[in-house]
Every structure is written in structure tokens, then in C-alpha cells.
Amino acid sequence: MSLEKSVSNKEIKKALFDMAPLKALGSDGFHVLFFQNQWDTLGSVVCQWVQGDFASNNSDPELNNTLLVLLPKADNPETFTQFRPISLYSILYKLVVKPKMSQRRAQNPKPSH
């Protein structure tokens, strides 16, 4: 099955507002909260961009720019196990990926036991 189905403004907005507003900055330097608070101003442009990405099925390589950060779990960490890794990626990337994953789940539901 194809994942090239278009995505609606409603699906994009739902994906955004389902995200934790202050969980972590994106690699673009913005919290989700910024996009949520500015939805009335930015929503149509964000939707147009996400829908364009769906239509072209060819994402901008810079969109998938992810920063990996190691946060220390202890004072003076000496091994990798003493760090907690987190990944920071752009909010727009999340807005493309979340609806695509929702479509994939809808097309391939988990078998019931």
C-alpha cells in the first residue's frame, strides 16, 4: 500500500497539538509551544508546507537534521551508561512524520491476540 495519501489541515493540527509543548527544543531552536501558540498566524503556512512535502514525497534533506545530545545522569560521568541520550529534531519534521506514521498504522493494524 502507498503512503502517498494527502494529509489534511486537521491531521496536521492534531499532530502538532498532540505533542508535548515544552518537552525539548527542536533542532530548529523552537519548542512545540511556539507553533501551538502561533497556530492562528502560522497554521496555514505550516499546513501548506507539510502538504507540499507529502505531495512531492521528497523531503528536504535539511529537514531531517537531528542533534544527538548526551545528558549526564551523574556528577563527573565516566562511561556512556552514565548519560541519557536525547535527540532533537525539527518540529516541521515531526509534523511530516507523525501523520505518515498514523497512515501506516491505519493501513497495517497490529493483529489482535
Rosetta blueprint (number, residue, H / E / L):
1 M L
2 S L
3 L L
4 E L
5 K L
6 S L
7 V L
8 S L
9 N H
10 K H
11 E H
12 I H
13 K H
14 K H
15 A H
16 L H
17 F H
18 D L
19 M L
20 A L
21 P L
22 L L
23 K L
24 A L
25 L L
26 G L
27 S L
28 D L
29 G L
30 F L
31 H L
32 V H
33 L H
34 F H
35 F H
36 Q H
37 N H
38 Q L
39 W H
40 D H
41 T H
42 L H
43 G H
44 S H
45 V H
46 V H
47 C H
48 Q H
49 W H
50 V H
51 Q H
52 G H
53 D H
54 F H
55 A H
56 S H
57 N L
58 N L
59 S L
60 D L
61 P H
62 E H
63 L H
64 N H
65 N L
66 T E
67 L E
68 L E
69 V E
70 L E
71 L E
72 P E
73 K L
74 A L
75 D L
76 N L
77 P L
78 E L
79 T L
80 F H
81 T H
82 Q H
83 F E
84 R E
85 P E
86 I E
87 S E
88 L E
89 Y E
90 S L
91 I H
92 L H
93 Y H
94 K H
95 L H
96 V H
97 V H
98 K H
99 P H
100 K H
101 M H
102 S H
103 Q H
104 R H
105 R H
106 A H
107 Q H
108 N L
109 P L
110 K L
111 P L
112 S L
113 H L
